[in-house]
Each structure stands twice: as structure tokens, then as C-alpha cells.
Amino acid sequence: MRNLRYIALLFVLVLTAAACGGSAEDALLEQILESGNDGISDIDIDSDTGELNISFEGEDGEEVNVVSQGEDGEFSMTIEGEDGETFTFGGGEVPADMVTPIADGGTVVQSYSSDSDRSVSVEYSAAMFEQLVDLYEGVFAGVDDVSRTESSYTTEDGTIRNVGWYGGSGAINVTVSDCYTISSGQLDSVCVTIYELDS
């Protein structure tokens, strides 16, 4: 629960830092946050570049580092735990040890990696839905212990189709779904989300 509170706070902070601007505002916000009793320390805000760096103590005493970056109006935030796990919102890269293939032409919108598991969400053009489904049909064809699901539902913005593959007692999970583009908020993209857990 404590970590969720921190994450919510950090999102607000990033938005605040981006909106305020100016070194005086940055310094004041740093002092306010560091003076609290929630274990937050080592705060560095630079609203001119859109960067925000925060360190705080996690639930188990580990140090958690949060780095956000703004570039051309885009936003991303990376959370790094003491044990080497990394979680990136609004960007990032495909985890280096990911086994499941990923089609070219997409934009990473979320990634996570640790010593034992990893995940990534990649956003593609809506026109690639069938191509992406075909890719994973081929990847999982004939693989034991992999189940396929398919569903769709209609919203006021249009129909959202979901195709998923699940297997290995939860060790692999791949979904291809119509989704809202992060930048525009419109239902005009396809998202592929992959989760892998080492056996």
C-alpha cells in the first residue's frame, strides 16, 4: 500500500514539476518533499529539461530510485529497485532477456524487468492487428500448454478486440488488443503486451 501511495505521489510531482518551471519553484518543491516524513530524500527537479530524480526507502528498506524525463512534450518515468528490477512508464526499451518475438514498427509504452520476470507493452498502428495476431499464432502453434482466448466488446469509441495466449502455468502471457494511443487518447492503435516468468 505504501508503494502505491509513493507512485501516485510521484506522478503528481512530475506533472507539477512540468507545469511550474523555473529554478525557484524547483528548489521550493524539492525542500517541501524532502522535509516530509515518508522517507523521500535526494530529490532533484529540473523543469527546464523535464527531468525529475527522487530516491526513497521502499517497504522492505530497499532504496527505490525514480527518474522521469521529458522530451518534446513526451513523458516517461523509470523506477529502479535495489534488487535490480526496473519499471518504466510511458516509454522504455524491450527487456534484453525477453524471449518472445516482438514485431518491428512499434513504440514501447511500458516495460518491466527483474531477475525472474519481465514484461513489455508495445503500441502499433491499428492496421497491424491481423499481422500481429498472425505472428503470435505462428509463435505458439503446436506449443504444449498454451491456451488461446479471443473476445471483443463495443464501447462508444468503437470495438475493442482481444486475442491472447497463456501458458506454462502463468509463465507466458501475450495479448494483442485494440487500444487507445497514449499520446492522443484515441482508440486508434493496437497494443501488444507480453509477460514472461522464468521457470
Buried (B, 14 or more C-beta within 10 A) or exposed (E): EEBEEBBEBBBEBBEBBBEBEEEEBBEEBBEEBEEEEEBBEEBEBEBEEBBBBBBBBBEEEEBBBBBBBBEEEEBBBBBBBEEEBBBBBBBBEBBEEBEBEBBEEBBBBBBBBBEEBBBBBBBBBBEBBEBBBEBBEEBBEEEEEBEBEEEEEEEEEEEBBBBBBBBBEEBBBBBBBBBBBBBEEEBBBBBBBBBBBEE
